[in-house]
Amino acid sequence: MTATAAAAPAGPARRRLRDEILNLPNLITIGRVLMIPAVLLLLYFESPLNSFFAAVVFGLASATDALDGYLARKTGQTSTFGKFLDPLADKLIVMASLVMMLPMGRVPAWMVIVLLARELTVTALRSIATTEGLVIAASREGKYKTALQLIGIVALILHHEYPLWLFGLGEIRVSFHVVGLWLLVLSLVFSVFSAGDYLARFLAAAARGTRRSGPPA
């Protein structure tokens, strides 16, 4: 009888989790995760055409990041599952693409190490902040980092020289590999700065003991 009573709440909990997984914003996030193998497969069978399609898929996956967040807020379908999966999906597609491009010589190992170390550090701090209810607002530098990083990775995936038509200049050939590397370098500057800023604000919030009921922004 005791075991049955203890197990009774599991039914509603399972249904709630199922409803969270199957709501539209979270299905879009899951779709973003499922795009990762497509990007990696296209990169594995390397060619200018496959690189172009890989960049398109990566770009679509990155664009859905804003879409699922907007829909979750608009429809009131924010959920614990979504708050966990959404940032995880972003990190998975970024890191998987960078690691895949390492043996291809498209990105230096030290860049990937710095980016990975930064993401692991900030993720760990955010987990602690969430647990403790500390108030730590998102910084503009972090948003700049994300934008530069995603555009840079798209350029690195394209990699090859492609002809572009510019008004008044005619056709010019652009090395997207060079463009991507410079954008990634710029994103690294914002990555390191925003990580240091987040750590400083985390320590300040911990010292003040400032709390709120929800997770940090």
Buried (B, 14 or more C-beta within 10 A) or exposed (E): EEEEEEEEEEEEEEEEEEEBBEBEBBEBBBBBBEBBEBBBEBBEEBEEEBBBBBBBBBBBBBEBBEBBBEBBEEEEBBBEBBBEBBBEBBBBBBBBBBBBBEEEEBBEEEBBEBBBEBBEBBEEBBEEBBEBBBBBEEBEBBEBBBBBBBBBBBBBBBBBBBEEEEEEEEEEEBBBBEBBBEBBEBBBEBBBBBBEBBEEBBEEBBEEEEEEEEBBE
